[in-house]
Amino acid sequence: MSVTPSQNRIFKFTFPTSVTQVAVTSKSPDDVCLTVSVQSPKCPIFDTIYNVEYEGFRQTMTGQSTIIVQKEQYPEGFYLVYIVNTDDEKCVNSRTLAPLRTNRTKEVTFTIQETVSVQQFRNVIFIATLGVYAGFIVLIIATCVLVEFRRNKTKQARREWEATVKIHKSELEPISEVPEFQISETTKTENGHLDLSCHAETTSNDADDVFSDTTNPIRPTRQENKLTSKRWRRVSEMTKHQADFYNKKSKRYVSELCIIAVFYLIPAIQLVWNHKDMMVTTGDQDMCYYNFACAYPYHLLIDFADFNHFFSNIGYVVLGTTFVFITKRRDYIHTMMMRKQNAVGEQRGIPPHYGLSYSMGFGLIVEGILSACYHLCPTRMNYQFDTSFMYVLAVLCTLKLYHARHADINVKSHMAYIVLALLVLLGAGTAFTSEFYFKLGFTVVHLIACVALAIDVYYMGHWKLGEQRNNGGTRQHLLEVTTAVSRALDLGGRVVCNVAFAVTQLVIDSVDFNTHLLAVFMINLFVYSVFYVIMKMHKREWAFVTHRIYPFLFLLAALAFWLTGSYFFLKKAAKWEKSPAESRMLNQECLVANVYDTHDLWHFLSSTGLFFFFMFLLTLDDDIESKSRRDIPVF
């Protein structure tokens, strides 16, 4: 049919008996701005551009439009009204000048077809989706049972190994008769050996009191450890504080994250709820940027205009809760192990940071809730809710990975959250002005921060130019130089990646600023993770890929899910950067069971990838052996 400003088109549709929901799809080969309206089948009919907003609901369109209509809304059928606008201002971006057209005739083709039934929709949403995650959780539980079985099976072998170590203790630890923390003063003979004739004045009970005193939980520093000639060095001896000190400090991340989440969620829910109510009240479906070609309304306590995209975020909540329980289990096992080790007067392993792990789990849950809030009514104003906690997760993962090798270097929780708050504020500002200038300003600050941070991390005190060393410190000096070179390669690689990405985005300008900001965090996290694995191989910590292979498998699984999800993430079915009519040109039909589209698949793959990456970070506490034949270099 042809539609002109002076000649609109009106059709009446009556629902067949067995049909409960239909999709009205309109398409046009030209870009003339058109308004599609669905109204009650009664007089008067609002068929002009000036009064169409008083009845039913409507959309603007240029190339295509889809409206889902339910029988319960219009049990007697509905009128379908097509009105050509007098100009194209409502169909183009507010920052773009509308073209002047002399010919306002528009060719339109429309179809009305039945969608999936309500019962089929329920089966896919609740039974199939929740069944997939239930099976995933069962698989995790089965894996935990298998790991526990293998752990119990190898306990006897470990006891035999420890007994062998004790038999040869005199050969492995020349100063084993005198605990390291009892040495109050060290002197060297002419041959360079330690003279212990005037030491060991403190009894072992006094030393135990030093470690049990929570008011002064200071361990010997690394420099003091270098004064000894022990061939075997426990990983726990390479830190300054007891494990409880680090664990309690990291758990501040949890409490502060929960406070931030509560005060962030309340206004977010209020804002998107207000937007959704305005869309329902006014009938203006241009307010929310749904993928209308795959957006199904559903009533569950409240009325949802797009329930499938809202519900697809359930993966973040389910997997985040699962990860919290896994962390809790490991925290409990570690606490029992520490009590046992304290009973025999020894500590092993690197200090865990379970607070960061708890924070990652809770952050994943909050990300799911915020993403669901965003999909209640996606707009330019509330897109930050969908990405803000992604920044938090990326930073928490980076800190967790860094603390796995630098237990003594801890970023205070409030400082980390202050920096994140500034970044969220910066991202929120793009809703009110041009994004290019934000990108340009952020890129300058970003590159300066990269260089400054690289210099600061490189000169972290592990190796200083011109440092005086004794004649016996040649091996340690070479080790520190090697470590410094490796650290320089990592930092240089990260700087190059950041510069390349920043320059490319300024030239191409292919993504919005919030996505650009998220990509910066994810690229740095990815590069650091790759560097971590390479350094594991380079330093010959073969336990990472032989005896304990599951951290490596978790990392591979996370990368596989993320790379696959990136494909669906880039195939967006709606863009709030464009006008509502232009955004509908990207709308796509459902891919999975006529219910889920590419964005829903991205939610599933993203949440699963984050879960596996969290498991990779959580199991890093296990992959370092309880003892090492040499000092483990810090990288």
C-alpha positions in Angstrom: 0.0 0.0 0.0 1.0 3.7 -0.4 0.6 6.2 2.5 0.8 10.0 2.2 0.4 12.8 4.8 -3.1 13.5 3.4 -4.1 9.9 3.0 -3.5 7.6 6.0 -4.4 3.9 6.1 -6.6 2.1 8.7 -7.2 -1.7 9.0 -9.1 -3.8 11.6 -7.9 -7.1 12.9 -9.9 -9.6 14.9 -8.2 -12.4 16.9 -9.0 -15.9 15.8 -10.2 -18.2 18.6 -7.0 -20.1 19.1 -4.6 -17.1 18.9 -3.6 -15.2 22.0 -0.7 -13.1 20.7 0.3 -11.7 17.3 3.2 -9.7 15.9 2.5 -6.9 13.5 5.6 -6.4 11.3 5.8 -3.5 8.9 8.5 -2.9 6.3 9.3 -0.2 3.8 12.0 0.3 1.2 12.3 4.1 1.7 13.2 6.3 4.7 10.2 8.5 5.0 9.1 8.9 8.6 5.9 6.9 9.4 3.9 6.4 12.7 2.4 3.0 13.3 -0.5 3.0 15.9 -2.5 0.2 17.5 -5.9 1.4 18.9 -9.0 0.0 20.4 -11.7 -0.9 17.8 -14.0 2.0 18.7 -14.8 5.5 17.5 -13.3 8.0 17.2 -10.2 6.8 15.4 -7.2 9.0 16.1 -5.7 9.1 12.6 -3.7 12.3 12.5 -0.2 13.1 13.6 -1.6 15.5 16.1 -4.0 13.3 18.0 -2.6 9.8 17.5 -0.9 10.0 20.9 -4.2 10.0 22.7 -5.1 6.3 22.1 -3.3 2.9 22.2 0.4 2.6 21.6 2.6 3.6 18.7 6.0 3.5 17.1 7.9 5.6 14.6 9.5 3.7 11.7 11.6 4.2 8.6 12.5 0.8 7.3 10.9 -1.7 9.6 8.8 -1.9 12.8 7.3 -4.8 14.9 4.6 -4.5 17.5 3.5 -7.4 19.8 -0.2 -7.3 20.5 -1.9 -9.6 23.1 -5.5 -10.7 22.9 -6.1 -9.8 26.6 -5.3 -6.2 25.7 -7.8 -6.0 22.8 -10.2 -9.0 23.2 -12.4 -7.5 20.4 -9.5 -6.9 18.0 -7.7 -3.7 17.2 -7.3 -1.0 14.6 -4.0 -0.7 12.8 -3.3 2.9 11.7 -0.5 4.1 9.4 0.2 7.9 9.4 3.0 9.6 7.4 4.7 12.4 9.3 4.9 15.8 7.8 8.7 15.8 8.4 11.4 13.3 9.4 12.5 14.9 12.7 11.0 12.2 14.9 12.8 9.4 13.0 16.4 10.8 13.1 18.8 11.3 15.9 18.4 14.7 17.7 22.0 15.6 16.8 21.4 14.9 13.1 19.6 17.3 10.7 16.5 15.8 9.1 16.6 15.6 5.3 14.2 17.8 3.4 11.9 15.7 1.2 9.4 17.0 -1.4 7.9 13.5 -2.0 6.3 12.2 1.2 4.7 9.1 -0.3 5.7 5.9 1.5 5.4 2.3 0.3 4.5 -0.1 3.2 4.0 -3.8 3.5 2.8 -5.4 6.7 2.1 -8.9 8.0 0.3 -10.1 11.0 1.3 -13.5 12.3 0.9 -15.6 15.4 3.8 -15.7 17.9 4.8 -18.5 20.3 2.0 -19.3 22.7 2.1 -18.3 26.3 2.5 -22.0 27.4 5.5 -22.5 25.0 7.0 -19.2 26.2 6.7 -20.4 29.8 8.2 -23.8 29.0 11.3 -22.2 27.4 11.7 -19.5 29.9 11.3 -21.3 33.2 11.7 -25.1 32.5 14.4 -25.1 29.8 16.4 -22.1 31.0 16.4 -23.0 34.7 17.0 -26.6 33.7 20.2 -25.7 32.0 21.5 -23.8 35.0 20.3 -26.6 37.3 22.3 -29.1 35.2 25.3 -26.8 35.4 25.1 -26.6 39.2 24.8 -30.4 39.4 27.9 -30.7 37.3 29.8 -28.4 39.6 28.7 -30.4 42.7 29.8 -33.6 41.0 33.2 -32.0 40.2 33.6 -31.0 43.9 32.7 -34.5 45.1 35.3 -35.9 42.6 38.0 -33.5 43.8 37.3 -34.3 47.4 37.6 -38.0 46.6 40.9 -37.5 44.9 42.1 -35.3 47.8 41.3 -38.0 50.4 42.9 -40.6 48.2 46.2 -38.7 48.0 46.4 -37.8 51.7 48.3 -40.9 52.5 50.8 -40.3 49.8 51.3 -36.7 51.1 51.9 -38.0 54.6 54.6 -40.4 53.3 56.2 -37.5 51.4 56.3 -35.4 54.5 57.8 -38.2 56.5 60.5 -38.5 53.9 61.2 -34.8 54.1 61.5 -35.0 57.9 64.0 -37.9 57.6 66.2 -35.8 55.3 65.6 -32.5 57.1 69.2 -32.2 58.3 70.4 -32.2 54.7 67.7 -29.9 53.4 67.7 -27.4 56.2 71.2 -26.8 57.7 69.8 -24.4 60.3 66.6 -26.4 61.0 67.5 -26.8 64.7 67.1 -23.1 65.1 63.8 -21.7 63.7 64.3 -18.7 61.4 62.3 -16.3 63.6 64.5 -17.1 66.6 67.6 -15.6 65.1 68.1 -12.2 66.8 71.5 -11.4 65.2 73.5 -12.9 62.4 77.2 -12.7 61.7 79.4 -14.3 59.1 82.7 -16.0 59.4 85.6 -15.4 57.1 84.3 -18.2 54.8 80.9 -16.6 54.5 79.0 -19.1 56.6 76.5 -18.1 59.3 77.8 -18.1 62.9 74.9 -19.2 65.1 76.9 -19.6 68.3 75.3 -16.6 70.0 71.7 -17.1 68.8 68.6 -19.1 69.7 68.2 -17.4 73.0 64.4 -17.4 72.6 62.5 -20.6 73.3 60.1 -22.1 70.8 57.2 -21.2 73.1 58.1 -17.5 73.0 58.2 -17.7 69.2 54.8 -19.2 69.1 53.5 -16.4 71.2 54.9 -13.9 68.7 52.9 -15.5 65.9 49.7 -15.8 68.0 49.8 -12.2 69.0 47.1 -10.5 66.8 48.3 -7.0 67.8 51.7 -7.5 66.1 51.3 -10.1 63.3 54.6 -9.1 61.6 56.6 -11.9 60.0 60.2 -11.7 59.0 60.6 -9.6 55.9 61.9 -10.9 52.6 65.3 -9.2 53.3 65.6 -11.1 56.6 64.7 -14.3 54.8 67.6 -13.7 52.4 70.1 -13.8 55.3 69.4 -17.5 55.9 70.9 -20.3 53.8 67.8 -22.6 53.8 67.5 -24.5 50.6 63.8 -25.1 51.2 61.6 -22.0 51.6 57.9 -22.1 52.4 55.7 -19.8 50.3 54.1 -18.5 53.5 57.5 -17.2 54.7 57.7 -14.9 51.7 55.0 -12.6 53.2 55.3 -10.0 56.0 52.0 -10.8 57.8 50.0 -13.8 58.9 47.3 -15.1 56.5 44.5 -13.9 58.8 45.7 -10.3 58.4 45.4 -10.4 54.6 42.1 -12.3 54.7 40.4 -9.9 57.0 41.8 -6.9 55.1 40.4 -8.3 51.8 37.0 -8.9 53.3 36.5 -5.1 53.6 35.8 -5.3 49.8 32.7 -7.3 50.6 31.1 -5.0 53.1 31.8 -1.9 51.1 30.6 -3.5 47.9 27.3 -4.4 49.5 26.8 -0.9 50.8 27.6 0.5 47.3 25.2 -2.0 45.6 22.3 -1.1 47.9 22.6 2.7 47.4 23.2 2.2 43.7 20.3 -0.2 43.1 17.6 1.9 44.8 17.7 4.9 42.4 18.4 2.6 39.4 15.3 0.6 40.0 13.3 3.8 40.6 14.5 5.4 37.4 13.8 2.4 35.0 10.5 1.7 36.7 9.4 5.3 36.1 10.5 5.0 32.4 8.6 1.8 32.0 5.4 3.3 33.5 5.7 6.3 31.3 5.9 4.1 28.2 2.8 2.1 29.3 0.9 5.2 30.3 1.6 7.3 27.2 1.7 4.4 24.8 4.9 5.8 23.2 7.1 2.8 22.5 9.9 5.0 21.3 10.9 5.6 24.9 12.5 2.1 25.3 15.0 0.6 22.9 13.8 -3.0 22.8 14.5 -5.5 20.1 10.8 -5.4 19.2 11.2 -8.3 16.8 12.0 -10.6 19.7 10.4 -8.9 22.7 7.5 -10.7 24.4 5.4 -9.1 27.1 4.5 -11.2 30.1 2.8 -10.7 33.4 4.7 -12.0 36.5 3.7 -10.0 39.5 4.1 -7.0 37.3 3.6 -6.4 33.6 6.8 -6.7 31.5 7.0 -5.3 28.0 10.1 -7.4 27.3 10.3 -10.3 29.7 12.7 -12.6 27.8 15.5 -10.1 27.8 14.8 -9.3 31.5 14.8 -13.0 32.5 18.0 -13.9 30.5 20.0 -12.1 33.2 19.2 -14.9 35.6 22.5 -16.6 34.7 24.5 -13.8 36.5 22.4 -14.3 39.7 22.5 -18.1 39.7 26.2 -18.4 38.8 27.2 -15.6 41.2 25.4 -17.3 44.1 27.0 -20.6 43.2 30.4 -19.0 43.2 29.8 -17.4 46.6 28.9 -20.8 48.0 32.1 -22.4 46.5 34.1 -19.6 48.0 32.5 -20.1 51.4 33.3 -23.8 51.2 36.9 -23.2 50.4 37.1 -20.5 53.1 35.8 -23.1 55.6 38.3 -25.7 54.5 41.2 -23.2 54.6 40.2 -22.2 58.1 40.2 -25.8 59.3 43.6 -26.3 57.6 45.1 -23.2 59.3 43.9 -24.4 62.7 45.6 -27.7 62.0 48.8 -26.1 60.8 48.9 -23.7 63.8 48.6 -26.7 66.1 51.8 -28.1 64.7 53.5 -24.8 64.4 53.7 -24.4 60.6 52.0 -22.5 57.9 52.0 -23.3 54.2 50.7 -21.7 51.0 50.1 -18.2 49.9 47.7 -16.1 52.0 44.3 -16.2 50.4 42.2 -13.2 49.6 38.7 -14.7 50.0 37.3 -11.2 50.5 38.0 -10.4 46.9 36.5 -13.8 45.9 33.3 -13.0 47.8 33.2 -9.6 46.2 33.5 -11.0 42.7 30.6 -13.4 43.5 28.3 -10.6 44.9 29.4 -8.3 42.1 28.2 -10.9 39.5 24.8 -11.0 41.3 24.5 -7.2 41.3 25.5 -7.1 37.7 22.7 -9.4 36.8 20.2 -7.3 38.8 21.4 -4.1 37.2 21.3 -5.5 33.7 17.8 -6.8 34.3 16.8 -3.3 35.5 18.3 -1.8 32.3 16.3 -4.2 30.2 13.0 -3.1 31.8 13.4 0.0 29.6 16.7 0.4 27.8 17.5 4.0 27.1 20.5 6.3 26.7 20.0 7.6 30.2 20.2 4.2 32.0 22.7 2.3 29.9 25.3 2.9 32.6 23.4 0.5 34.8 24.2 -2.3 32.4 28.0 -1.7 32.4 28.9 -0.1 35.7 29.4 -3.3 37.7 31.2 -4.8 34.8 33.9 -2.2 35.6 33.9 -3.4 39.2 34.2 -7.0 38.2 37.1 -6.3 35.8 39.0 -4.3 38.5 38.3 -7.0 41.2 39.6 -9.7 38.9 42.7 -7.7 38.2 43.4 -7.2 41.9 42.8 -10.9 42.6 45.2 -11.9 39.9 47.8 -9.4 41.1 47.5 -10.5 44.8 48.1 -14.1 43.8 51.8 -13.1 43.4 52.0 -9.9 45.5 50.4 -10.8 48.8 52.1 -7.8 50.6 50.9 -5.2 48.0 47.2 -4.5 48.6 45.1 -1.7 47.2 42.8 -0.4 49.9 39.2 -1.2 49.2 37.9 2.3 49.5 40.6 3.6 47.2 39.6 1.1 44.5 35.9 1.9 44.8 36.7 5.7 44.7 38.5 5.3 41.4 35.6 3.2 40.0 33.1 5.8 41.2 34.9 8.5 39.2 34.9 6.3 36.1 31.1 5.6 36.5 30.6 9.3 36.8 32.6 9.9 33.7 30.5 7.3 31.8 27.3 8.9 33.0 28.3 12.2 31.6 28.2 10.9 28.1 24.4 11.0 28.2 24.4 14.8 28.1 27.0 15.7 25.6 29.0 14.4 22.7 30.9 11.1 23.3 33.8 12.0 21.1 35.1 14.7 23.4 34.8 12.3 26.4 36.7 9.7 24.4 39.4 12.2 23.5 39.8 13.5 27.1 39.7 10.0 28.6 42.3 8.7 26.1 44.8 11.4 27.1 44.3 10.6 30.8 44.3 6.9 30.0 47.6 6.8 28.2 49.3 9.1 30.8 48.0 6.8 33.6 49.3 3.7 31.7 52.8 5.0 31.5 52.8 6.3 35.1 51.5 3.0 36.4 53.9 1.0 34.4 56.9 3.0 35.8 55.5 2.6 39.3 54.9 -1.1 39.0 58.3 -1.7 37.5 60.2 0.1 40.3 58.3 -1.7 43.0 61.5 -2.2 45.1 62.3 -5.7 43.7 65.4 -4.4 41.9 67.0 -1.0 42.2 69.8 0.3 40.0 73.1 0.9 41.9 72.0 -1.2 44.9 75.0 -2.5 47.0 75.3 -6.3 47.2 77.7 -8.5 48.9 79.8 -11.1 47.2 77.3 -13.9 48.0 74.4 -12.1 46.4 75.3 -12.7 42.7 72.6 -15.4 42.1 69.9 -13.3 43.8 71.0 -10.3 41.7 70.7 -12.2 38.5 67.3 -13.5 39.6 66.0 -10.0 40.3 67.4 -8.7 36.9 65.6 -11.6 35.1 62.4 -10.8 37.0 62.7 -7.1 36.2 63.1 -7.9 32.5 60.0 -10.1 32.5 58.0 -7.4 34.3 59.3 -4.8 31.8 58.1 -7.0 28.9 54.6 -7.4 30.5 54.3 -3.6 31.2 55.6 -2.7 27.8 53.1 -5.1 26.1 50.2 -3.7 28.1 51.2 -0.1 27.2 51.4 -1.0 23.5 48.0 -2.7 23.6 46.4 0.3 25.4 47.9 2.8 22.9 46.9 0.7 19.9 43.3 0.3 21.2 43.0 4.0 22.1 44.3 5.3 18.8 42.1 2.9 16.8 38.9 3.8 18.6 39.6 7.5 18.2 40.0 7.0 14.4 37.2 4.5 13.9 34.9 5.6 16.7 32.9 2.3 16.4 31.6 1.9 20.0 30.0 4.1 22.6 32.1 5.5 25.4 30.8 3.1 28.1 31.7 0.1 25.9 35.1 1.8 25.2 35.7 2.1 28.9 34.8 -1.5 29.5 37.0 -2.7 26.7 40.0 -0.9 28.3 39.5 -2.9 31.5 38.9 -6.2 29.7 41.9 -5.8 27.5 44.2 -5.1 30.4 42.8 -8.0 32.3 43.2 -10.3 29.3 46.8 -9.2 28.7 47.7 -9.6 32.4 46.2 -13.1 32.5 48.2 -14.2 29.4 51.3 -12.8 31.0 50.5 -14.7 34.2 50.3 -18.0 32.3 53.4 -17.3 30.3 55.4 -16.5 33.5 54.1 -19.7 35.1 55.7 -21.6 32.3 58.8 -19.5 32.2 59.5 -19.9 36.0 58.9 -23.6 35.6 56.1 -23.8 38.1 54.9 -26.9 36.3 52.1 -27.6 38.8 50.0 -25.1 36.9 49.7 -27.4 33.9 50.5 -30.9 35.3 49.6 -31.8 38.9 46.9 -29.1 39.1 45.5 -28.7 35.6 42.1 -27.4 36.5 43.1 -23.7 36.8 44.4 -23.9 33.3 41.2 -25.6 32.1 39.1 -22.9 33.8 41.0 -20.2 32.0 40.6 -21.9 28.6 36.8 -22.4 29.2 36.4 -18.7 30.2 38.3 -17.5 27.0 36.1 -19.9 24.8 32.9 -18.5 26.2 34.0 -14.9 26.0 35.3 -15.2 22.4 32.0 -16.8 21.4 30.0 -14.3 23.3 31.9 -11.4 21.7 30.4 -12.4 18.3 26.9 -12.1 19.6 27.7 -8.9 21.6 28.8 -7.2 18.4 25.6 -8.2 16.5 23.4 -5.8 18.5 19.7 -5.8 17.7 19.2 -2.3 19.1 21.3 0.8 19.6 20.3 3.7 21.9 22.9 5.9 20.2 20.5 6.1 17.2 16.9 7.3 17.0 14.2 4.8 17.9 13.2 4.4 14.2 16.9 3.9 13.2 17.4 1.4 16.1 14.5 -0.7 14.8 16.3 -1.2 11.6 18.7 -3.5 13.6 15.9 -5.5 15.2 16.4 -9.2 14.7 14.1 -12.2 15.1 14.6 -14.7 17.9 17.3 -17.4 17.3 16.7 -19.9 20.1 13.3 -21.6 20.5 11.6 -18.4 19.1 12.3 -16.7 22.5 16.0 -15.7 22.8 18.0 -13.5 20.5 21.7 -12.6 20.2 21.7 -10.4 23.3 20.2 -13.2 25.4 22.9 -15.5 24.2 25.5 -12.9 25.1 24.1 -12.8 28.7 24.4 -16.6 28.9 28.0 -16.8 27.5 29.2 -13.7 29.4 27.9 -14.9 32.8 29.3 -18.4 32.2 32.7 -17.0 31.1 32.9 -14.8 34.1 32.1 -17.8 36.4 34.9 -19.9 34.9 37.3 -17.0 35.1 36.4 -16.5 38.7 37.1 -20.2 39.3 40.5 -19.7 37.6 41.3 -16.9 40.0 40.0 -18.8 43.0 42.1 -21.9 42.3 45.3 -19.9 41.9 45.7 -20.2 45.7 46.2 -24.0 45.1 48.6 -24.2 42.2 51.7 -23.1 44.1 53.3 -25.9 46.0 53.4 -25.8 49.8 57.2 -25.7 49.6 59.6 -24.6 46.9 63.3 -25.4 46.4 64.1 -21.8 45.6 62.6 -18.4 46.2 59.6 -17.9 44.0 60.3 -14.6 42.0 57.6 -12.0 42.2 56.1 -11.0 38.8 
